[in-house]
Amino acid sequence: MIINSGNSLIASSQASTTHTVTVESLPPMTVDFSSVGSVEFCQSLTITCTITTVERLVVTPMITFIKMNDTDMEMLSNLNRPYSITTDDTGSVTNYTLILDPVRFEDAGMYTCMAEFNVTGFNNTNDPSTATYDYQEANGNFILIFDIPPVIVTISKEHNDTLYAGTPFFIKCDIMLNPLVSIPVTVTNQWTRDGTNVPMGSSDVTITEGLNMIIGGCRVGHLGAMPDQKF
């Protein structure tokens, strides 16, 4: 455009450009469990919960790591086992690592890792009614199951020489459980003789609280296999 101003000619020009900015929802946050080692009793096992978010996220996800079983629920910090929390350089990957060394019976249960964050934005008028929200939550589970280690039962006699009718003899039952099983365990004992239960109130046999059996006087009817059964 040319403007005539007296004896002068003034030329002017205008230019403009636009740039479109698109704001998308954050990609889904993920929670994954992994393990290294053996899930067998008395072995070493490392459980890791990995939380992955977008890089440069301005808020820190709130993370909860718990362990649940049939009787209670415990936070990671209350498990009395070594653990660590690490974050990578981008701040997008956080690892919660729990070390079970050795794996104990009471470690069985479901381990759950939960993460959530809430991002709030406002327009230029700072009007709360026009606020935009981006809320996400994710969780993952790791279930640790293993069998109770076998109970070792041994039976020993008072002596190995000849038994004579009319003389008493003593049979001892020893029950051994892996010492790493620290929770209370109830053992039900039942003596049998040739497949027939030996009652507690038998007239010729005394069963003591220590699960031992004393036969007051040997006789021919006492011959046979006498296993000590556990339930």
BAMAR-22671 format. One record per residue (C-alpha): residue number from 1; residue in three letters; y negated, z, x. Coordinates in Angstrom, 1 decimal. Each point is the difference from the previous one (the first is absolute). Layout:
[NUM, "ALA", [Y, Z, X]]
...
REM end
This chain:
[1, "MET", [0.0, 0.0, 0.0]]
[2, "ILE", [-3.5, -1.0, 1.3]]
[3, "ILE", [-3.1, 1.9, -1.1]]
[4, "ASN", [-3.5, -1.6, 0.5]]
[5, "SER", [-2.5, 2.7, 0.9]]
[6, "GLY", [-3.4, -1.6, 0.8]]
[7, "ASN", [0.5, -2.0, 3.1]]
[8, "SER", [3.3, 1.7, 0.9]]
[9, "LEU", [3.4, -0.8, -1.0]]
[10, "ILE", [2.4, 3.0, -0.2]]
[11, "ALA", [3.7, -0.6, -0.1]]
[12, "SER", [2.4, 2.8, -1.2]]
[13, "SER", [3.7, 0.2, -0.4]]
[14, "GLN", [2.6, 2.4, -1.4]]
[15, "ALA", [3.7, 0.5, 0.8]]
[16, "SER", [2.7, 2.4, -1.4]]
[17, "THR", [3.7, 0.7, 0.3]]
[18, "THR", [2.5, 2.2, -1.7]]
[19, "HIS", [3.0, 2.0, 1.2]]
[20, "THR", [2.6, 1.2, -2.4]]
[21, "VAL", [1.5, 3.5, 0.6]]
[22, "THR", [3.3, 0.7, -1.7]]
[23, "VAL", [1.2, 3.6, -0.2]]
[24, "GLU", [3.7, 0.4, -0.7]]
[25, "SER", [2.1, 3.0, -0.8]]
[26, "LEU", [1.6, 1.6, 3.0]]
[27, "PRO", [3.5, -1.2, 0.8]]
[28, "PRO", [2.8, 2.4, -1.1]]
[29, "MET", [0.5, 3.0, 2.1]]
[30, "THR", [3.7, 0.4, 1.1]]
[31, "VAL", [2.1, 3.0, 0.8]]
[32, "ASP", [3.3, -0.5, 1.9]]
[33, "PHE", [2.6, 2.4, 1.4]]
[34, "SER", [2.1, -0.7, 3.1]]
[35, "SER", [2.4, 2.1, 2.0]]
[36, "VAL", [1.4, 0.0, 3.5]]
[37, "GLY", [3.2, 1.9, 0.9]]
[38, "SER", [2.9, 1.3, -1.9]]
[39, "VAL", [0.1, 1.5, -3.5]]
[40, "GLU", [3.1, 1.9, 1.0]]
[41, "PHE", [0.1, 3.8, 0.0]]
[42, "CYS", [-1.1, 1.5, 3.4]]
[43, "GLN", [-1.3, -3.3, 1.3]]
[44, "SER", [-3.6, -1.0, 0.7]]
[45, "LEU", [-2.1, -1.9, -2.6]]
[46, "THR", [-3.6, -1.1, 0.0]]
[47, "ILE", [-1.6, -0.9, -3.4]]
[48, "THR", [-3.3, -2.0, 0.0]]
[49, "CYS", [-2.2, -0.7, -3.0]]
[50, "THR", [-2.4, -2.9, 0.7]]
[51, "ILE", [-3.1, -0.5, -2.2]]
[52, "THR", [-1.7, -3.4, 0.4]]
[53, "THR", [-3.5, -0.8, -1.4]]
[54, "VAL", [-2.6, -2.7, 0.7]]
[55, "GLU", [-1.9, 0.2, 3.3]]
[56, "ARG", [-3.4, 1.6, 0.1]]
[57, "LEU", [0.5, 1.8, -3.3]]
[58, "VAL", [-3.0, 2.4, -0.5]]
[59, "VAL", [2.1, 2.7, -1.6]]
[60, "THR", [3.0, 1.8, 1.3]]
[61, "PRO", [3.1, 0.0, -2.2]]
[62, "MET", [1.1, 3.5, -1.2]]
[63, "ILE", [3.6, 0.3, 1.2]]
[64, "THR", [2.6, 2.6, -1.2]]
[65, "PHE", [3.4, 0.4, 1.6]]
[66, "ILE", [2.4, 2.2, -1.8]]
[67, "LYS", [3.7, 0.8, 0.0]]
[68, "MET", [1.9, 0.9, -3.2]]
[69, "ASN", [3.5, 1.2, -0.7]]
[70, "ASP", [1.7, 1.7, -2.9]]
[71, "THR", [-1.8, 3.3, 0.5]]
[72, "ASP", [-3.5, -0.5, 1.4]]
[73, "MET", [-2.7, -2.3, 1.3]]
[74, "GLU", [-1.6, 0.4, 3.4]]
[75, "MET", [-2.9, -1.7, 1.8]]
[76, "LEU", [0.5, -1.6, 3.3]]
[77, "SER", [-1.9, 2.8, 1.8]]
[78, "ASN", [2.3, 2.6, -1.5]]
[79, "LEU", [3.4, -1.5, 1.0]]
[80, "ASN", [-0.1, 1.8, 3.4]]
[81, "ARG", [1.1, -3.2, 1.8]]
[82, "PRO", [-1.9, -2.0, 2.6]]
[83, "TYR", [-2.2, -2.8, -1.5]]
[84, "SER", [-2.9, -2.2, 1.1]]
[85, "ILE", [-2.8, -2.0, -1.8]]
[86, "THR", [-1.3, -3.1, 1.8]]
[87, "THR", [-2.4, -2.8, -0.9]]
[88, "ASP", [-0.4, -3.4, 1.8]]
[89, "ASP", [-3.2, -1.4, 1.5]]
[90, "THR", [-1.0, -1.9, -3.2]]
[91, "GLY", [0.4, 3.1, -2.2]]
[92, "SER", [2.2, -2.0, -2.4]]
[93, "VAL", [3.4, 1.4, 1.0]]
[94, "THR", [0.8, 3.7, -0.2]]
[95, "ASN", [3.4, 1.4, 1.0]]
[96, "TYR", [1.4, 3.3, -1.1]]
[97, "THR", [3.0, 0.8, 2.2]]
[98, "LEU", [2.5, 2.8, -0.6]]
[99, "ILE", [2.6, 1.0, 2.6]]
[100, "LEU", [3.3, 1.6, -1.1]]
[101, "ASP", [1.8, 1.0, 3.1]]
[102, "PRO", [2.6, 1.0, -0.8]]
[103, "VAL", [0.5, -1.0, -3.6]]
[104, "ARG", [0.8, 3.2, -1.9]]
[105, "PHE", [1.6, 0.4, -3.4]]
[106, "GLU", [-3.3, 1.2, -1.6]]
[107, "ASP", [-1.7, -3.2, 1.1]]
[108, "ALA", [1.7, -1.9, -2.8]]
[109, "GLY", [-2.3, -1.1, -2.8]]
[110, "MET", [-2.5, -2.7, -1.0]]
[111, "TYR", [-3.0, -0.5, 2.3]]
[112, "THR", [-3.0, -1.6, -1.8]]
[113, "CYS", [-3.2, -1.4, 1.5]]
[114, "MET", [-2.9, -0.6, -2.4]]
[115, "ALA", [-3.3, -1.6, 0.9]]
[116, "GLU", [-3.1, -0.7, -2.1]]
[117, "PHE", [-3.6, -0.9, 0.4]]
[118, "ASN", [-3.0, -0.6, -2.3]]
[119, "VAL", [-2.9, -2.4, 1.0]]
[120, "THR", [-3.2, 0.2, -2.1]]
[121, "GLY", [-2.9, -2.5, 0.1]]
[122, "PHE", [-3.4, -0.3, -1.8]]
[123, "ASN", [-2.3, -2.8, -0.6]]
[124, "ASN", [-3.6, -0.1, 1.3]]
[125, "THR", [-1.3, 2.0, -3.0]]
[126, "ASN", [2.3, 2.9, 0.9]]
[127, "ASP", [1.0, 0.1, -3.6]]
[128, "PRO", [3.3, 1.9, -0.3]]
[129, "SER", [0.8, -2.0, -3.2]]
[130, "THR", [0.3, -3.1, 2.2]]
[131, "ALA", [2.2, 1.5, 2.6]]
[132, "THR", [3.1, -1.8, 1.2]]
[133, "TYR", [3.2, 1.8, 1.1]]
[134, "ASP", [3.0, -0.9, 2.1]]
[135, "TYR", [2.7, 2.6, -0.3]]
[136, "GLN", [3.4, -0.3, 1.5]]
[137, "GLU", [3.1, 2.1, 0.4]]
[138, "ALA", [3.4, -0.6, 1.6]]
[139, "ASN", [3.0, 2.1, 0.9]]
[140, "GLY", [3.4, -0.3, 1.6]]
[141, "ASN", [3.2, 2.1, 0.1]]
[142, "PHE", [2.6, 0.8, 2.6]]
[143, "ILE", [3.2, 1.7, -1.2]]
[144, "LEU", [2.0, 2.0, 2.5]]
[145, "ILE", [3.6, 0.8, -1.2]]
[146, "PHE", [2.9, 1.1, 1.9]]
[147, "ASP", [3.2, 2.0, -0.6]]
[148, "ILE", [0.5, 3.6, 0.8]]
[149, "PRO", [1.8, 0.3, 3.3]]
[150, "PRO", [3.7, 0.9, -0.6]]
[151, "VAL", [1.0, 3.7, 0.0]]
[152, "ILE", [2.5, 0.8, 2.7]]
[153, "VAL", [2.7, 2.3, -1.2]]
[154, "THR", [2.6, 1.6, 2.3]]
[155, "ILE", [2.8, 2.4, -0.7]]
[156, "SER", [1.5, 2.3, 2.5]]
[157, "LYS", [2.9, 2.5, -0.1]]
[158, "GLU", [0.1, 3.5, 1.4]]
[159, "HIS", [2.9, -0.9, 2.3]]
[160, "ASN", [2.3, -2.9, 0.5]]
[161, "ASP", [3.3, 1.8, 0.5]]
[162, "THR", [2.7, 0.5, -2.6]]
[163, "LEU", [-1.0, 1.5, -3.3]]
[164, "TYR", [2.4, 2.5, -1.6]]
[165, "ALA", [0.3, 0.9, -3.6]]
[166, "GLY", [-1.7, 3.3, -0.8]]
[167, "THR", [-2.7, -0.3, 2.7]]
[168, "PRO", [-3.6, -0.9, -0.6]]
[169, "PHE", [-1.8, -2.9, 1.6]]
[170, "PHE", [-3.6, -1.2, 0.0]]
[171, "ILE", [-1.3, -3.6, -0.6]]
[172, "LYS", [-3.6, -0.7, 0.9]]
[173, "CYS", [-2.2, -2.8, -1.3]]
[174, "ASP", [-3.0, -1.1, 2.0]]
[175, "ILE", [-2.7, -2.2, -1.7]]
[176, "MET", [-2.5, -1.8, 2.3]]
[177, "LEU", [-3.1, -2.0, -1.1]]
[178, "ASN", [-2.3, -1.9, 2.2]]
[179, "PRO", [-2.7, 2.4, 1.2]]
[180, "LEU", [-2.8, -2.5, -0.8]]
[181, "VAL", [0.7, 0.5, -3.7]]
[182, "SER", [-2.5, 2.8, -0.4]]
[183, "ILE", [-0.1, 0.2, -3.8]]
[184, "PRO", [2.3, 2.4, -1.9]]
[185, "VAL", [3.4, -1.5, -0.6]]
[186, "THR", [2.5, 1.5, -2.5]]
[187, "VAL", [3.7, -0.2, 0.9]]
[188, "THR", [2.7, 0.6, -2.7]]
[189, "ASN", [3.3, 1.0, 1.5]]
[190, "GLN", [3.4, -0.3, -1.5]]
[191, "TRP", [3.3, 0.9, 1.7]]
[192, "THR", [3.1, -1.9, -1.2]]
[193, "ARG", [3.7, 0.4, 0.8]]
[194, "ASP", [2.0, -3.2, -0.4]]
[195, "GLY", [-2.6, -1.3, -2.3]]
[196, "THR", [-0.2, 3.1, -2.1]]
[197, "ASN", [-3.2, 2.1, 0.0]]
[198, "VAL", [0.3, 3.4, 1.5]]
[199, "PRO", [-2.0, 2.4, -2.3]]
[200, "MET", [-2.4, 2.5, 1.3]]
[201, "GLY", [1.9, 2.8, -1.8]]
[202, "SER", [3.4, -0.8, 1.3]]
[203, "SER", [2.3, 3.0, 0.5]]
[204, "ASP", [1.3, -1.1, 3.4]]
[205, "VAL", [-3.0, -1.9, 1.4]]
[206, "THR", [-3.5, 1.3, 0.8]]
[207, "ILE", [-2.9, -2.5, 0.4]]
[208, "THR", [-2.9, 1.6, 1.8]]
[209, "GLU", [-3.7, -0.9, -0.3]]
[210, "GLY", [0.3, -1.8, 3.3]]
[211, "LEU", [2.3, -2.5, -1.7]]
[212, "ASN", [3.0, 1.4, 1.9]]
[213, "MET", [3.3, 0.6, -1.6]]
[214, "ILE", [2.3, 2.9, 0.8]]
[215, "ILE", [3.6, -0.1, -1.2]]
[216, "GLY", [1.1, 3.6, -0.4]]
[217, "GLY", [3.7, -0.6, 0.6]]
[218, "CYS", [1.7, -3.2, 0.9]]
[219, "ARG", [2.8, -1.3, -2.1]]
[220, "VAL", [1.8, -3.2, -0.5]]
[221, "GLY", [-2.3, -1.0, -2.9]]
[222, "HIS", [-2.9, 0.0, 2.4]]
[223, "LEU", [1.3, -3.0, 1.9]]
[224, "GLY", [-1.9, -3.3, -0.4]]
[225, "ALA", [-3.3, -1.6, 0.7]]
[226, "MET", [-3.1, 2.1, -0.7]]
[227, "PRO", [-3.1, -2.1, 0.3]]
[228, "ASP", [-3.5, 1.3, -0.6]]
[229, "GLN", [-1.9, -2.4, -2.2]]
[230, "LYS", [-3.8, -0.4, -0.2]]
[231, "PHE", [-2.1, -1.3, -2.9]]
REM end
